[in-house]
Amino acid sequence: MLTTEIGMNHTFRVLMGLLSSCPVLQSICFSEGLMYLGENNLIWSSIPICMSNCLKTVSMKNFHGYNSEICLLKHVLKTARVLERMDIRWSETYLRDLKRKTKARKELEKIVRSSPACVIKFS
């Protein structure tokens, strides 16, 4: 368990460092999903400026529906004020898992979005 926590903290720090160094980032694509990212709301207390002020599109390919992936996307939806589109492409492994797909879709669609114009597309 400790190894997993270290991996989550490292991955989160790297992601936040990347986002912080790109203050005018408008689009980001996660091509391999995100397995090791923290789910604790406390680690999300400091949001990079690009996420709240500039981010317009988010794409997550190879989405597995992991809690950490859903947590990241929820925080983007809650904070990205100019977000226009969120594209989520399911991993081939879970493409036919209707229960997992329904759960993830419901969790993301119930989030009160900072950008009312944002459209979430699942494929």
C-alpha atoms as one frame of an Amber mdcrd trajectory, in Angstrom:
protein
   0.000   0.000   0.000   2.828   2.408   0.790   4.304   1.852  -2.691   0.958
   2.750  -4.252   0.700   5.934  -2.152   4.217   6.971  -3.156   3.354   6.325
  -6.804   0.153   8.384  -6.512   1.936  11.292  -4.835   4.715  11.286  -7.420
   2.292  11.124 -10.365   0.168  13.893  -8.891   3.192  16.141  -8.252   4.455
  15.612 -11.799   1.029  16.401 -13.280   0.551  19.527 -11.136   4.102  20.660
 -11.967   3.423  20.248 -15.669   0.120  22.114 -15.483   1.639  24.882 -13.354
   4.404  25.414 -15.902   1.823  25.877 -18.673  -0.242  28.864 -17.460  -2.041
  29.354 -20.799  -2.656  25.679 -21.605  -5.922  25.364 -23.536  -6.006  21.672
 -24.347  -4.705  18.502 -22.729  -4.904  14.867 -23.791  -4.255  11.934 -21.482
  -3.534   9.153 -23.958  -3.226   6.323 -21.444  -5.690   7.163 -18.679  -4.442
   7.739 -15.139  -4.232   4.849 -12.726  -2.036   6.346 -10.022  -3.447   9.698
  -9.089  -4.696  10.696  -5.675  -8.392  10.812  -4.904  -8.110  12.781  -1.682
  -9.793  16.183  -1.998  -7.056  17.825   0.108  -4.457  17.322  -2.608  -6.677
  19.258  -5.001  -6.679  22.417  -2.886  -4.142  24.121  -5.179  -5.369  24.166
  -8.772  -3.023  25.383 -11.541  -4.142  28.658 -13.125  -4.457  27.130 -16.582
  -7.084  24.720 -15.319  -9.373  27.441 -14.043  -8.730  30.211 -16.592  -7.596
  28.771 -19.936  -8.390  25.074 -20.320 -10.930  24.564 -23.123 -10.634  20.886
 -24.038  -9.741  17.744 -22.136  -9.390  14.381 -23.793  -8.877  11.120 -21.942
  -8.170   8.103 -24.095  -7.949   4.553 -22.808 -10.292   5.479 -19.936 -10.817
   2.637 -17.458 -13.256   4.282 -15.069 -10.763   4.129 -12.193 -11.685   6.289
  -9.212  -8.526   8.347  -9.732  -9.489   9.098 -13.354 -13.020  10.074 -12.347
 -11.647  12.225  -9.514  -9.382  14.139 -11.906 -12.191  14.732 -14.391 -14.561
  15.839 -11.617 -12.050  18.433 -10.432 -11.552  19.685 -13.969 -15.321  20.045
 -14.384 -15.607  21.859 -11.044 -12.796  24.339 -11.715 -12.356  24.878 -15.469
 -14.410  28.008 -16.113 -13.888  28.122 -19.894 -14.012  24.372 -20.582 -15.922
  23.669 -23.774 -15.469  19.960 -24.312 -14.436  16.810 -22.471 -13.889  13.746
 -24.646 -13.645  10.389 -22.898 -12.728   7.306 -24.903 -13.161   3.967 -23.157
 -10.384   1.423 -22.964 -11.006  -1.604 -25.176 -10.907  -3.698 -21.985 -14.006
  -1.991 -20.560 -15.821  -1.094 -23.768 -18.546  -3.677 -23.057 -18.731  -3.206
 -19.274 -22.074  -1.392 -19.116 -22.163  -1.253 -15.321 -18.787   0.503 -15.112
 -19.668   2.834 -17.995 -23.018   3.801 -16.468 -21.459   4.468 -13.052 -18.705
   6.696 -14.475 -21.112   8.598 -16.722 -23.530   9.268 -13.858 -20.755  10.470
 -11.553 -19.426  12.940 -14.119 -22.771  14.179 -15.353 -24.027  15.031 -11.863
 -21.089  17.396 -11.184 -22.008  21.063 -11.115 -19.711  22.445 -13.802 -17.848
  25.690 -13.560 -18.461  26.065 -17.313 -22.134  25.542 -18.171 -21.205  25.340
 -21.876 -19.064  22.216 -21.386 -20.127  19.121 -23.297 -19.000  15.661 -22.157
 -18.701  13.082 -24.916 -18.166   9.385 -24.211 -17.051   7.015 -26.955
